[in-house]
Amino acid sequence: MAAQALKNRSMPPGEIIPEMPYADVRQAVDWLCSRFGFVERLRIGDHRAQLAFGQGSIVITEGGSEPGAGFAVIVRVANADEHCERAARMGARIISPPADYPYGERQYTAQDPGDHRWTFSQTIQDVDPREWGGRIDG
């Protein structure tokens, strides 16, 4: 169930996109870019940023201290509704059902037995990040 070919400027490249929580997003972004060579591709307020490295991406998020706020992953899929239905049928714990977002994605989130969040994302349209408050750096 790989993601469809539709592109969306609001989403980072890659089929699997780790989300990593940090207490201070700006500090984490600066550190990861300067030490490891990541490039900030999109800033979303002070609470979220997308970093690129070659063809891969990670998302830096605010948080990390509350329960269930550990490591999370975004997985690009062709059809979020079908994927969610199958996951639920197989016993996955769905914590947010499929919904459309202003950044051009239809997403749902499930939680695995290790308390990790998995967001499955279907691109439904190409949206310029500036339309919903994102800031492109570079």
Secondary structure, DSSP 8 states (H G I E B T S, - for coil): -B--S---TTS-SSSEEEEEEES-HHHHHHHHHHHH--EEEEEETTTEEEEEETTEEEEEEE--SSTT-S-EEEEEBS-HHHHHHHHHHTT-EEEEEEEE-TTSEEEEEEE-TTS-EEEEEEE-S---GGGGTEE---
